[in-house]
Amino acid sequence: MQTKNPFLDEIARFTTAAAGLAQSAGEEAKTAFRAQADRFVAEMDLVRREDLDALKAEITALRAEVAALKSGKPAARPAAKSAPKPKVGKKGE
């Protein structure tokens, strides 16, 4: 047989409210952290991975061409792939 205990009911309500508050505070902190991280990344001068890879390939080809020219052999330069142009300007333009 169960009896109603108002003290236990109050503790159950309190812990439920505290759990909900902790969860919403955690989500708010996560959102604030993401916003700050996005702001930080936007302020940095970063290069896209595709642009970096294209530049590395071009540097390798140029080094091979310079080495061939130094050795006196004409180098057959492969057609350079056109790297995607980096976007200049602010977001949304």
N, C-alpha and C positions, 0 to 999 in steps of 0.2 A: 504494500500500500504506500503510495507516494503522498507526501504533503507538500503544500506550496510554501516555499521559504522565500520571503521577499528579499532577504539579504543575498541569497544565491542568484535570484533573478536580476537583481541590480548589478552584481558582479558580472554576470553573463552579458548584460547590455553594455556595461562599461568596456569589457574586453572586445566585444564586437565593434563598438565605436572606435576603440583605440586601433584595432587592426585596420579598419577602413581608413582612418586618418593616416596611419603609417604607410599604407599602400598609395594613397593620393600624394603624400609628401614625397615618396620615392619617385613617382611618375613625374612630379613637378621638378624635382632635382635632375632627373634624367633629361627632361625637355630643356631645362636651363643649360645643362652641360653641353647638349648637342648644339644649341644655338650659339654658345660661346665658341665651341670647336669650329662650327661653320664660319663664324666671323673671323677666327684666327686663320683658317685656311684661305679664306677669300683675300686677306691682307697680304699673304705670302706671294712671292713671285714663283709660282710652280710651273713646271713644264709637263705636258701630257706625255704619257708613255709612248704613244705612237710617234710623236715628234722626236723624242729622244732616240728611239730605235732607228728612225730614218736618218738622223744625223750620224749615228754610229756607223751605219752602213755606208754613208757617203764618205766619212772619214777613212774607213777601211779601204774603199775604192781609191781615194786620193793617195793614200799611203802606198798602195800597190803601183799606182801610176808614177809616183815620184821615184820609187825604187827602180822601176823599169827605165825611167828616163836617166837615172844615175848610172845604170848599167849599160846604157847606150842602145837598148832595145826599144823599139817603139811599142808602146802598150796599147792594146785594143781596149779602149774604155767602154765598158758596158753602158747602155743607155740608162741614165739616172731616172729612177722612179721619182715622180713628183710627189714630194712630201706634202701632207695636208698643211695648209697655211694656218698658223696659230691665229685664233680669233683675238682681235684687238678691240678693246673698248670695255664698257661696263656691262654687267649682266642686263639682259632684257633689251639690248640694242639690236 
